[in-house]
Amino acid sequence: MTITADNAQQGASHPYRAMRDVIQAMDDTLPGKFEITKEGIVHDMMSPGGPHEVTAARISRRLEKVMPDELLAHNGTPDVEDEPEGIMRHPDVMVIAWTDLDSEASIDPRTLIAAIEVVSRSNPDNDWVGKMRDYPLMGIPVYAVFDPRTGTGAVLTDIHSTPGGPRYATRKDFVYGEDVTIGEWTISTRNLPRYRSDAAEQH
């Protein structure tokens, strides 16, 4: 679901701040994850537990086993926010230094080493299209996508300028079972869970 900036503004002087107010009002009352994009507010209905959260947890643990102690693969709060661009995102996993995470406010996206997303069954375009556009615009140098629907993924790097704005120039696709390199660190993608088909879930 997307709520446009015009719908969220409702007389406020700044559409982005108005959308932030909408999110704060809804965050404690509705399930799922709320984010702000150039198009408006995105509400991603994630199911609690299951392949999505298991995938994020396993990626985080595998990265932290190979990264230096001053870094972590964080899968909690807060949000990553670029107010001048009018974007607020919440990566499933963010690779960041402990010192940069020590903030009471939102995280500056330019302090992230990498953002990692596990594709949602309910809104895959949010990860494959929206964040592929927003993350280079926010200056996040590495974006890794894991898709439990298909058992595939991609790592995007090398931000460069295009007529449509900053975009990733390099994309390396992988299939589950292969090793994947995110930033400077290589991890296994073996034994990552897949979403079951709708037919299987009904039996």
Backbone hydrogen bonds, N-H to C=O, Kabsch-Sander energy under -0.5 kcal/mol:
donor,donor_aa,acceptor,acceptor_aa,energy
3,I,41,I,-2.2
4,T,2,T,-0.5
8,A,4,T,-1.8
9,Q,5,A,-1.7
10,Q,6,D,-0.9
12,A,9,Q,-2.1
18,A,14,H,-2.2
19,M,15,P,-2.3
20,R,16,Y,-2.2
21,D,17,R,-2.1
22,V,18,A,-1.9
23,I,19,M,-2.4
24,Q,20,R,-2.5
25,A,21,D,-1.8
26,M,22,V,-1.6
27,D,23,I,-2.5
28,D,24,Q,-0.5
29,T,26,M,-1.4
30,L,26,M,-2.1
33,K,44,D,-2.3
35,E,42,V,-2.2
36,I,88,M,-2.7
37,T,40,G,-3.1
40,G,37,T,-0.6
41,I,3,I,-3.3
42,V,35,E,-3.1
43,H,1,M,-2.6
44,D,33,K,-2.9
44,D,42,V,-0.6
45,M,43,H,-0.7
46,M,44,D,-1.5
53,E,49,G,-0.6
54,V,50,G,-2.3
55,T,51,P,-2.5
56,A,52,H,-2.0
57,A,53,E,-2.4
58,R,54,V,-2.5
59,I,55,T,-2.5
60,S,56,A,-2.3
61,R,57,A,-2.5
62,R,58,R,-2.6
63,L,59,I,-2.4
64,E,60,S,-2.2
65,K,61,R,-1.2
66,V,62,R,-0.6
66,V,63,L,-1.3
67,M,63,L,-1.5
71,L,68,P,-1.9
72,L,96,I,-2.4
74,H,72,L,-0.9
74,H,94,M,-2.8
80,V,89,R,-3.3
81,E,79,D,-0.5
81,E,107,I,-2.3
82,D,87,I,-3.1
86,G,82,D,-1.0
86,G,83,E,-0.7
87,I,82,D,-2.0
88,M,36,I,-2.1
89,R,80,V,-3.0
92,D,116,I,-0.8
93,V,116,I,-2.0
94,M,74,H,-2.7
95,V,114,A,-2.5
96,I,72,L,-2.2
96,I,94,M,-0.6
98,W,70,E,-2.3
100,D,97,A,-0.5
101,L,97,A,-1.4
102,D,98,W,-1.0
103,S,101,L,-2.4
107,I,79,D,-3.1
111,T,108,D,-2.1
112,L,109,P,-1.3
113,I,95,V,-3.1
114,A,95,V,-1.2
115,A,142,V,-2.5
116,I,93,V,-2.9
117,E,144,A,-2.6
119,V,117,E,-0.6
119,V,146,F,-3.1
126,N,123,N,-1.3
127,D,123,N,-0.5
127,D,124,P,-0.9
128,W,124,P,-2.5
129,V,125,D,-2.1
130,G,125,D,-2.4
131,K,126,N,-2.0
133,R,129,V,-1.2
134,D,130,G,-2.6
135,Y,131,K,-2.5
137,L,133,R,-1.0
138,M,134,D,-1.9
139,G,136,P,-0.8
140,I,135,Y,-2.4
143,Y,156,L,-2.4
144,A,115,A,-2.5
145,V,154,A,-3.1
146,F,117,E,-2.7
147,D,152,T,-2.8
150,T,147,D,-0.8
151,G,147,D,-2.1
152,T,147,D,-1.1
153,G,174,F,-2.0
154,A,145,V,-1.8
155,V,172,K,-2.0
156,L,143,Y,-3.3
157,T,170,T,-2.2
160,H,167,R,-2.8
165,G,162,T,-2.1
167,R,160,H,-2.6
169,A,157,T,-0.9
169,A,158,D,-2.3
170,T,157,T,-2.2
172,K,155,V,-2.4
173,D,171,R,-0.6
174,F,153,G,-2.3
176,Y,151,G,-3.1
177,G,178,E,-0.5
178,E,175,V,-2.1
180,V,187,I,-2.8
182,I,180,V,-0.6
182,I,185,W,-3.0
183,G,181,T,-0.5
185,W,182,I,-1.8
187,I,180,V,-2.6
189,T,178,E,-1.2
192,L,189,T,-1.0
195,Y,148,P,-2.0
201,E,197,S,-2.0
202,Q,198,D,-1.0
203,H,200,A,-1.1
